Amino acid sequence: MAIIKKLKAVKIKQNHLLGIQDISFSQVSEILKQAKTFITLNKSSSKKLDILRGKTQINLFFEPSTRTQSSFELAGKRLGADVMSMNIVNSAIKKGETLIDTAMTLNAMHPDIIVIRHQDSGAPNLLSQKVNCSVINAGDGRREHPTQALLDALTIINRKDKVEGLKIAICGDILHSRVARSNIYLMNMLGAEINVVAPKTLLPHSIERLGVKSFTDMKKGLDNCDIVMMLRLQNERMHGSFLPSAREYYEFFGLTPDKLKLAKKNALIMHPGPMNRGVEIDTNLADDINRSVIREQVELGVAVRMACLKIFCKKN
């Protein structure tokens, strides 16, 4: 624990983490390196540090969240920050206040960092232009979810020792998924080979331009893969008929033991959560302690978010 306290702050020039596309390979490496130092700390009996003592963190979540919001809150508190999570339901936003007005109000309180999740793509970028503190994107519309991709990379490295050279299948609702986009950007950057698997209605047009191979046959898409990353169906973003039924989706695109046999014998199963069991993934596979790293993703998410808060929090 004492060793962790003596670590020097990582020097990344920009104050904001808005997307994987905005950071370099070396910056990703620094974030993951810093996150590794927090893994042991989070398992110890004494988890409290004073790295961000005197700093104020505001969590601004316009969409429902369990894992991301709670892990950011826990991460801030473990680093010693004063953490405030805004209740959007009871805020002036429900009375018609715009994001810009909300930003100006929060800026007047002199926070050091704002963590934002918003239903509109680009909202964190707009917020970052209106406040004098650091901004971390906790998910914006369909665009990006950078900390999810970073924790996914750390989970893979923790189990496989590397990402480079691995074959990763990202399966499910690619069209509406910010998790898919951030993972495609990051895993490509780290040297992985990526397959995306989805029904035609849930595949973005010209997805291959992002450096991936696309499949509408899950059995072909999972062939010889090291990692099988399932995605949640983004029903709240589907305006129209994208799927005949949940039952049919599970039959062709849900992860089942028979389909998993086509991947490598030691292939890992991932899911960002929340899971729709029996639709996106078989319950027994989700709970398989030998293959599933879904709970490990949650655990390492705290370490990654601690690293991001430490690195990007404004230094006064």
Secondary structure by P-SEA (a helix, b strand, c coil): ccccccccccccccccccccccccaaaaaaaaaaaaaaccccccccccccccccbbbbbbbcccccaaaaaaaaaaaaaccbbbbbccccccccccccaaaaaaaaaaacccbbbbbbcccaaaaaaaacccbbbbbccccccccaaaaaaaaaaaaacccccccbbbbbbccccccaaaaaaaaaaaaabbbbbbbcccccccccccccbbbbbcccccccccccbbbbbccccccccccccccaaaaaacccccccccccccccbbbbbcccccccccccccccccccccaaaaaaaaaaaaaaaaaaaacccc
